Amino acid sequence: MKLVLLDRDGVINEDREDCVKSPGELVMIPGVPAAIRRLNEAHLYVAVVTNQSVVGRGLISEEDLRHIHEKMMTELAKEHARVHHIFFAPDHPDRPTLRRKPGPQMLLEAMNHYHVPARDTVMVGDTLTDLMAAKAAGCRSILVRTGKGARTVKEGIPPDMAPVFIAKHLADAAPRIVEMLA
């Protein structure tokens, strides 16, 4: 099997400046459920790897985060799409561990969980930290222009991150992911 790692905020759901703090604040980006369904139909594992400092900063509890993720899974299931596992780093940004992106630990944990090597893994994100985590973990990466992605492209992607495929959104990236992992 092959593995697709998705950042959450800005890739799956709309990114909010004030963070997603409740299920009601989680708004799916159009086309995401169909894109994930396409990845599922290609027999790829799909996992979320997300920094959630909102927990580490005490704005919500892990129980609140579980409810947010339950809503996300329910929304995906309505479109016959499935995320197989959610990995999250609750670290406070001022006290990051290697689990918090750009650290690679969360990605390595996901690859280990599914027994999939880095060469068979693609990370999809919208920030430079997502790309840095992918590079540190040894997997390929795709940057979407949703969320913070357009700003990330505008600010410039360092040459040492290449090659990075840039897509409009996850639905645009899905065919490329399937091709990369064929």
Secondary structure by P-SEA (a helix, b strand, c coil): cbbbbbbcccccccccccccccccccccccaaaaaaaaaaaabbbbbbbbbccccccccccaaaaaaaaaaaaaaaaaacccccbbbbbccccccccccccccaaaaaaaaaaaccccccbbbbbccaaaaaaaaaacccbbbbcccaaaaaaaaccccccccbbbbcccccaaaaaaaaac
